[in-house]
Amino acid sequence: MPNDLINTDPIVAQNFYLEIDGEKLLLSGVSGLDIELDVVTIQQNGKDGKKQSIKTLGTSLKVPDLSITRMAPMSAGDDPVWKWFKAIHDSGFKGTDRAGNRKNGSIVFYDTSLTEVGRFNFFNGWPSKIGTDAVSTDSNDPVKETITLVIERLERVK
């Protein structure tokens, strides 16, 4: 049996951040890191009259929405994600500057020694939703937020 089947430590899903505008925001969960090719399906009849389904490569990548979870900040007014969300809510995407309030950023993974081991870059993203956990007087759990980031492109670069 070869001894090189696993020659690196796995990425431990415990140290990851949202990097945007030079800030690193600690996250407790991320989903939507899906990179999927577009598939075109064509239905046709074969020479014997039976239906055939042919699948081929489309012209683009499918783009997911990112869902990130983090501890709720103490002050929404001082938080960069809440400021970004409010700017979009208040002014939208006006004029001919399509970039407007859209931003590029990264989801970055670190190993236990805090060395970067993985990076997903996203492009032209913006927060479309911020959901806050339910709260209860009989719970000691910290309040979390789930943020939906709408993005136009995602690529894994590391």
Summary of the structure (lengths in Angstrom):
residues: 158
radius of gyration: 20.8
end to end distance: 29.0
largest distance: 68.9
contacts: 361
relative contact order: 0.23
helix: 9%
strand: 49%
